[in-house]
């Protein structure tokens, strides 16, 4: 007569060790949620305008842009050597660009520094009309219609402004509209320091 196998104890059942492993930390969904909440909380405390640019202290990207419609001078990397300059990335569809534009007009009138425009993902007629209505403060203005030059410059959005030294090295970046405070406390002091180097 065949012996009947003894019933398995709860710990000896097939798969029992796997099930026990799953039951050993039943709060893992809560733990994942807490970790994600902490990371999100840290992210919310950061100022997006303080995102460091990987291009700081590196040469300007190689690019060559045609002029904005109605202008004669485009913008290229070789135009950014020989003097300290600021490259302002703008677009006619950008509300914040309109806010900062009077300051750029003032900079142009005072000849505070060489100011160049990089017109980002704009329709040619719209860019021309915008500059005709608000005034054109730029010594040179390149039309980056497809946004490729902007990608090379690491543009997150418009407006953005880059401070470039005499050797064509990017030395500073302002994300968002340049305000009077940013102009006086960040842009002009850096331009003055770079002129002395």
Buried (B, 14 or more C-beta within 10 A) or exposed (E): EEEEEEEEEEEEEEEEEEEEEEEEEEEEEEEEEEEEEEEEEEEEEEEEEEEEBEBBEEBBBEBEBBBBBBBEBBBBBEBBBEBBBBBBBBBBBBEBBBBBBEBBBEBBEEEBBBBBBBBBBBBBEBBBBBBEEBBBBBBBBBBBBEEEBBEBBBBBBBBBBBBBBBBBBBBBBBBBBBBEEBBEEBBBEBBEBBEEE
